[in-house]
Amino acid sequence: MVAGITLAGALYFAHIMEGSPKQHLYHAVPDSMRSNEEGRKILYPLNILREKFPDLHEMEIGKYSNSEYRKNLPKTIIPTLERATWGDVLHLQAIHPEEIKKALTDAGFHPRELKFYQVDPALLDPEKTTIFLYREGVGDDSIENYSEYNPKKLTEHSKIPEKTRESYRQDFVKKERPVLFVGVPHIFHKGPIDVSDFPVITV
């Protein structure tokens, strides 16, 4: 800890003071992360997880059960990826975890320790990757809500939208568990990612 902030956060903000830090992508470390038969740690999309680890799939799919809208999300068609739905992709974000935690704290929450895999954007195949923009008033399956994946332009999606901060504030008032990435542009990658050798950011 450095003056009330995590070491990861201190290093992150130090990089900002020095200039633009290298842009990364982040995926929360699942509470139930399990190694495969080769001992590798693999992030699987929901539909593959159902085949590999049915019990873990049941745990993860349960996160979508709190509303009719969320129940249908895994079946949503992604028009910019061939034969893919939300259940076929991994969901990553370009926002540093320290900013997510700070926004939660600003809203009144006292979040637990959060862990994220740090992913080099250059490692993702652009043919299997797209950006969901989370535009208001546009359908989740509308091509207008998606853009081409370009690692050089990810800084455009690296700040927390105000609508996300407002959602945190409303959830705190209603004493509800916040949905961490509501309103945040998602980087969708079709297929699994081996994260065995990736850094883990703890905030």
Buried (B, 14 or more C-beta within 10 A) or exposed (E): EEEEBBEBBBBBBEEEEEEEBEBBBBBBBBEEBEEBEEEEBBBBBBBBBBEBBEEBBEEBBEEBEEEEEEEEBBEBBBBBBEEBBBBBBBBBBBBBBBBBBBBBEEBEBEBEEBBBBBBEBEEBEEEBBBBBBBBEEEEBBEEEBBBEBEBEBBEBBBBBBEEBBEBBBEBBEEEEEBBBBBBBBBBBBBBBBEBEEBEEBBB
